[in-house]
Amino acid sequence: MRVVVIGANGQLGADIYEKFLEHGDQVIPLDHSVIEVKDYNSVKANMLRLNPELVINTAAMHHVERCEEEPEEAFLVNGIGARNIALLSNELDYTVMHISTDYVFDGLKNSPYVESDSPNPLNMYGYSKLIGEYFVRTIAERYYIVRVSGLYGINPCRAKGGRNFVTSMLTMAQEGKELRVVDDEVLTPTYTTDVAKQLVILSRVQDYGLYHVTSQGACTWYEFAQKIFQLTDMKVSLARAEQGEFSTKVLRPKYSVLENAHLKSLDLDGMPHWEDGLKRYLNALKRDGRLPKYGFNAKWKCANSSF
């Protein structure tokens, strides 16, 4: 299959590029230096030149605070960008695979969200991503909309300074700072390599529509941090942050666990438990020489749960 990956230099996009390539597909990576998704002419010129069968769109403005500060730009990138890709899919005869987010929900359900649950975003990031979903599902004749949550991976997350929650924890712990982590937000940490593998599987079926693709299980950010240090045998002073201890400018869902109901209905759900994904990720960091030394005392105050 001839596959174009938009945002192929991002945390998820790089793994998608690699896994489709491993599967034997002809994969063309595009980044922001080549394509501007909010510009229809830029998208059209690239799609005409590359003649893809499948276009995977991971490009997004996903810095939550910046989306709130620049709502017009968030709408253009996350909404109009998705619309441009969808419009051209019918004209140029390709399938769209569009990556979305758990932030389309408000977190009030307190049980795993399935694809049929009604969205209700709390912030501009969630609104703009939901708008992108609606453009894709009402315009494209063949599409997969894929919601993900709690991503971390080997490749740097450019919107977050090259960090993710795991590497931030490890790095700050090594620096010996006090560590306090919020324990009132529930999520499913998900390794980007696992998502990429699942997308390869999904791309081989023609059951188009909306999918949730996250690891199994759930935890709070505090429990996630506990497991990181347990698996790396780091001796840290880790405490739960008190409710309201860390102020935030943007509302976020307190519960954002997704259920892979559509995948399970098709017997396609190959996503592992989040703890298994974390173990393999830490092993990959160790192989790359990026895992700090074990067995030292460290503390870190963690105020940000938006990784």
C-alpha positions in Angstrom: 0.0 0.0 0.0 1.2 3.5 -0.8 0.9 5.4 2.6 1.5 9.1 3.3 2.1 10.0 7.0 1.6 13.6 7.8 3.5 14.6 10.9 6.0 11.8 10.4 8.6 13.5 12.6 6.3 13.6 15.6 6.1 11.3 18.6 3.4 9.1 17.2 4.0 9.8 13.5 7.5 8.5 13.6 6.4 5.2 15.0 3.6 5.0 12.4 6.1 5.5 9.6 8.3 2.8 11.0 5.6 0.2 11.6 4.0 0.6 8.1 7.4 0.4 6.6 8.2 -2.8 8.5 4.9 -4.2 7.2 6.2 -3.8 3.6 4.2 -0.7 2.6 5.6 2.1 0.6 5.6 4.9 3.1 6.2 8.6 2.4 6.9 10.8 5.4 5.7 14.5 5.4 6.5 17.1 8.0 5.7 20.8 8.5 8.6 21.8 6.2 6.9 20.1 3.3 3.1 20.3 3.9 0.9 22.9 5.7 -2.4 21.1 6.5 -4.4 24.4 7.0 -3.5 25.4 3.5 -5.7 23.6 1.0 -3.3 24.3 -1.9 -0.4 22.8 0.0 -2.3 19.7 0.8 -3.5 19.3 -2.8 -0.1 19.8 -4.3 1.4 17.1 -2.1 -1.4 14.6 -2.6 -1.3 15.1 -6.4 2.4 14.6 -6.4 2.4 11.5 -4.2 -0.8 9.7 -5.3 -1.4 7.9 -2.0 -3.9 5.1 -1.2 -3.9 5.9 2.5 -3.2 9.3 4.2 -2.6 9.2 8.0 -2.9 12.6 9.6 -1.1 13.0 12.9 -0.5 16.7 12.4 -2.1 18.7 15.2 -1.8 21.7 17.4 -2.0 19.8 20.7 -0.3 22.1 23.3 -3.4 22.6 25.4 -2.6 26.0 26.8 -1.5 27.4 23.5 -4.8 26.2 21.9 -6.7 28.2 24.5 -4.5 31.3 23.9 -4.7 31.0 20.1 -8.2 29.5 19.3 -8.2 30.6 15.7 -4.9 28.8 15.0 -6.2 25.7 16.8 -9.3 25.7 14.7 -7.3 26.1 11.5 -4.8 23.3 12.2 -7.1 20.8 14.0 -10.3 21.6 12.1 -9.6 23.1 8.7 -6.5 20.9 8.3 -8.6 17.8 8.7 -11.2 19.2 6.3 -8.7 19.8 3.6 -7.4 16.3 3.8 -10.9 14.9 3.8 -12.1 17.0 0.8 -9.2 15.8 -1.3 -9.7 12.2 -0.3 -12.8 11.9 -2.4 -11.4 13.8 -5.4 -8.1 11.8 -5.4 -9.5 8.5 -4.2 -7.5 7.8 -1.0 -8.6 6.6 2.5 -8.1 9.0 5.5 -6.8 7.8 8.9 -7.2 10.8 11.2 -5.8 10.8 14.7 -8.0 12.4 17.4 -8.0 12.6 21.2 -9.7 11.6 24.5 -10.1 15.3 25.2 -13.3 15.3 23.2 -14.9 14.1 26.4 -15.6 16.0 29.7 -14.5 13.2 32.0 -17.8 13.1 34.0 -18.8 9.5 33.0 -16.3 7.9 35.4 -16.3 4.7 33.4 -14.5 4.0 30.1 -15.8 5.9 27.2 -16.9 4.0 24.1 -17.2 5.3 20.6 -20.9 5.8 20.8 -20.7 8.2 23.8 -21.5 11.8 23.2 -18.5 14.1 23.2 -18.5 17.3 25.3 -15.1 19.0 25.3 -13.9 21.2 28.2 -11.3 23.2 26.3 -10.3 24.6 22.9 -8.0 21.8 22.1 -10.8 19.3 22.6 -13.3 21.5 20.6 -10.9 21.9 17.7 -10.1 18.2 17.5 -13.8 17.4 17.6 -14.5 19.8 14.8 -11.8 18.0 12.8 -13.5 14.6 13.5 -16.8 16.0 12.2 -15.2 17.3 9.0 -13.7 13.9 8.3 -16.8 11.8 9.1 -19.1 14.1 7.1 -16.9 14.6 4.0 -14.6 11.6 3.5 -16.1 8.5 1.9 -13.5 6.2 3.4 -12.1 7.1 6.8 -10.8 5.9 10.1 -11.0 8.3 13.0 -8.7 7.1 15.8 -8.9 8.5 19.3 -5.8 8.0 21.5 -4.9 8.9 25.1 -1.9 9.4 27.4 0.8 8.9 24.7 4.5 8.5 25.3 7.2 7.2 23.0 10.8 7.0 22.0 10.5 9.9 19.6 10.4 13.5 21.0 7.1 15.3 21.4 7.9 18.6 19.8 5.0 20.5 21.4 6.3 19.6 24.8 9.9 20.4 24.4 10.9 16.9 23.4 9.6 15.4 26.7 6.9 13.0 27.8 5.7 12.2 31.3 8.1 9.2 31.7 11.2 10.9 30.5 10.3 14.0 32.5 9.9 11.9 35.7 13.2 10.2 35.1 15.1 13.3 34.3 13.8 15.4 37.1 14.3 12.6 39.6 17.9 12.4 38.5 18.3 16.1 39.3 17.2 15.5 42.9 14.1 17.7 43.0 11.0 17.3 45.2 8.3 15.2 43.6 4.6 15.6 44.1 2.1 14.3 41.5 -1.6 14.7 41.0 -3.7 11.7 41.9 -7.2 13.0 40.8 -6.9 12.5 37.0 -7.4 9.0 35.6 -6.1 8.0 32.2 -4.6 5.1 30.3 -0.9 5.6 29.5 -0.3 4.3 26.0 3.0 3.5 24.2 3.1 5.0 20.7 4.7 1.8 19.3 1.6 -0.1 20.3 -0.7 2.4 18.7 1.3 2.2 15.4 1.1 -1.6 15.3 -2.6 -1.5 15.9 -3.1 1.1 13.1 -1.3 -1.3 10.6 -3.9 -4.0 11.6 -6.8 -1.6 11.3 -5.7 -0.3 7.9 -6.1 -3.8 6.5 -9.9 -4.0 7.1 -12.4 -1.9 5.3 -14.7 -1.4 8.4 -14.5 2.4 8.3 -15.6 4.6 11.1 -14.6 5.8 14.6 -12.2 3.8 16.8 -10.6 4.1 20.3 -7.0 2.8 20.4 -5.5 2.8 23.8 -3.8 0.4 26.1 -5.8 -1.7 28.6 -6.4 -0.7 32.2 -6.2 2.7 33.9 -4.4 4.6 36.5 -3.9 8.1 38.0 -0.8 10.2 37.1 0.5 9.4 40.6 0.1 5.6 40.1 1.8 6.0 36.7 4.8 7.7 38.4 4.8 5.0 41.1 5.1 2.3 38.4 7.9 4.1 36.6 10.1 4.2 39.7 9.2 0.7 40.7 10.3 -0.7 37.4 13.5 1.3 37.3 14.3 0.6 41.0 14.7 4.3 41.7 14.5 5.4 45.3 12.5 8.5 45.2 10.3 10.6 47.6 7.0 10.5 45.8 3.9 12.1 47.3 0.3 12.7 46.2 -0.4 16.4 45.5 -3.3 17.8 47.5 -6.5 18.6 45.6 -6.2 22.0 44.1 -2.5 22.3 44.9 -1.5 23.0 41.4 -3.4 25.7 39.6 -4.2 25.3 35.9 -5.4 27.8 33.3 -7.3 25.2 31.2 -9.9 22.7 32.3 -9.0 19.1 31.6 -11.1 15.9 32.0 -10.6 14.2 35.3 -11.4 10.9 33.8 -10.3 10.1 30.2 -10.2 6.4 29.9 -11.2 5.0 26.5 -12.6 1.5 25.8 -11.6 0.0 22.4 -15.1 -1.2 21.9 -15.1 -1.0 18.1 -11.9 -2.9 17.8 -13.1 -5.6 20.2 -16.4 -6.0 18.2 -14.3 -6.9 15.2 -11.9 -9.1 17.2 -9.0 -6.8 16.3 -8.0 -5.4 19.6 -4.3 -6.2 20.1 -3.5 -3.4 22.6 -1.6 -4.6 25.7 -2.0 -3.5 29.3 -0.5 -0.1 30.0 2.0 -1.7 32.5 3.3 -4.0 29.7 3.8 -1.1 27.4 5.7 0.8 30.0 8.1 -2.1 30.7 8.9 -2.4 27.0 9.4 1.4 26.7 11.8 1.5 29.6 13.7 -1.4 28.1 14.0 0.5 24.9 15.3 3.5 26.7 17.8 1.3 28.5 19.0 -0.2 25.2 19.4 3.4 23.8 21.5 4.4 26.9 18.8 7.0 27.8 17.8 5.5 31.2 19.3 7.1 34.3 21.3 5.1 36.7 19.3 3.1 39.3 19.2 3.4 43.0 19.6 7.0 44.1 17.4 9.4 46.1 15.5 12.1 44.3 12.5 14.3 44.7 10.5 16.3 42.1 7.4 18.5 42.3 5.2 17.7 39.3 2.5 20.2 38.6 1.7 19.3 35.0 -0.5 16.3 34.2 -1.1 17.3 30.5 1.7 15.1 29.0 
